[in-house]
Amino acid sequence: MTEEILIAGFGGQGVLFLGQIFAHIGMKKGYNVSWLPSYGPEMRGGTANCSVIISNDMIGSPVVFNPDTLFVLNKPSLEKFEASVKKDGLMLINSSLVDIKAKREDIKTYYIAATEIASKLGSVRVANIVMLGAYLRLKEMFSTSEAKEVLKEFSKTEQIYNLNCRALEEGFECISRRG
């Protein structure tokens, strides 16, 4: 089993943080993992992406060129990375910030109003965690309890942890409501 993930968006959207969460969940489950951040010089507001590989096997290179899963947090990321997703792969798009549709028909694409959901929870900063919840529902690679365990380690306060858990659950449930 190998899962290659590419997360892309603007700096400040939690692209690198989401990658760290994936890497830590994978490590806790005993997988080999790699986490490779890439961002422009203007951290907040500049482009950022993150490659994550989770595998039973040794990982030869940390760079993800053809992801199994692509997280698209903004429009420029869709335009730049859509073509790279493996055939029959998964693409999760933050439809709150991406006003165009994907062109590919040979992959599974889900539109999640992550920023809108996060805003209703009280902070747009958890849109990335909403996306994580949707992924957990679709891939069933990790459980929400495993994700919550890692989120607890990364949350500075109980309030932040609770907000992250609500965001995770909302993302998970938004896929359930779609059928």
N, C-alpha and C positions, 0 to 999 in steps of 0.2 A: 504494500500500500504506500503510495506517495501522493500527497496533495500539495500542489503548487498554487500559491495564492499571490495575487498582486492587488494591492490596495492603492488607489490613486485619488488625489484631490488637491486642495489648496493647503498650504501650511496653516496650522491652527485648527484644522478639522479633526485632529486626532488620528491621522493616517498612521503615524509611527507607533502611537500608543496601541492602536488596534492590532498592529503587527506584533507588538510585544505580548499582548494578551494571547494571541494564537500561539506564539512560540512557547510561552510559559505553560499553557494548557498541554501542548504537545509534550514538553519535557516531563510534566507531572505524570503523563500517561506512559512514559518510557520510550517515546519516539526519539529519533534523531531529528534535530530541528536546525534551521538556519533563519536568521533575520537580518535583512540587509536594507537599511534606509537609504533614500536618495532624495535630496531636496535642493532647491535653488538657494542662492545666497540670501534671499529675503525671507527667511523662515516663515513668518506669519504673512499670509497672503500670496506667497510665491507657490510654485508648484511643488508637490511632494508625492513620492510614491514609496512603497515598501514591498520588498519581496520576502515571502515566507515560504519555507519548504518544511513539510512534516512528513517523515518517512520511516518505514521499518528498515530501510536500507541506508547505507552510507550515502552522504550527500556530496557529490563531486564539486558542485559550484553553487554558491548562494544566489546567483542571478536567476530570476524567473523571466524567461523570454516568451513562453507559451503557457500561461496559467490555466489550471483547471477551473479556477474561480477568479473572477475579477470584480472588485468592489469599485464602483464609480461614484465618487462623492461630488463631482462637478462636471460641467459640460466639456471643458478642454480635455479631461481625462477620458471621456467617452470617445471623443474624436481621435485621441492619440492611441488608445490601447484596445479598442473594440476588436480590431482585426487580429490581435495577438492571441485571443482566447482559443483554446483547443476546441476542435469540433466536438459537439455534445457537451461542452463545458457549461459553466454557470456564470451569469453576469447579474450582479445586484446593483441597481441604479437608484441613487437618491433622487427621486422624481420631484422633490421640493426645489432642487437647484438645477436640474437638467430638464430643459423644456423641449428636447427633441427625442425621438424614438431611435432605438438601435436599428441598424440595417441588417444585421446578421439574422438568419432564420435557422441556422444549423446549431444554435446554442439555446439553452434555456435562459430567458431573461425575465427578471422580476423588477418591477418598479415599486419602490418603497418610499413613501413620503416621510423619510427619516427626520429631516429638519423640522417639519411640521409636527410630527409626533413628539419629538424632543422638546419643542417649544411649549407644547401643551403640558408636558411634564415639569416645565419650569426652567429648562436650560437647553439651548441649542447645542451646547457642548457635548451632549450625550447622543447626538445623531449617529456617531460611529458605533455606539453600543446597541442602538436600535438595529442597525445593519447586522451586527453580530448575532442578535437574537433571531433575525430572519434566516441567516445562514445556518444557525443551529437547527432550526426547524426543517430546512430544506436538505441539508447534508447528513444530518444525524450522525456526525462523526464524533462529536463530543456532546455531553449533556449540559443542560443549563446549570445544574448544580456544580459541575466541574468548572464552568465559566465563572460562576458566582464565587467559588473558592479563590480563584485567581484575582477576580475583581476586588475581593476583600483585602488581599495582600497589597494591591496597588492603590486602594482608596485611602486618602489621608485622614478622612473623618467618617464617622458612622453615617452622617447625612449624605456625603458623597457616595458611599457604598449603597445606601438605600436608593438613591436616585439612579445609580448605575443598574441596580437590580430591576427597578421598575422599567427602565429603558430596555433592558434585555428582554423582559417579559412582554413588553408591548411589541417589540420587533418579532418575537416568536409568535405572538398572537395575531399580528397583522397578516401573516401567511395563513394561519388557520382560518381566518375570516374570509379569505379569498377562495377557499374550497380546497 
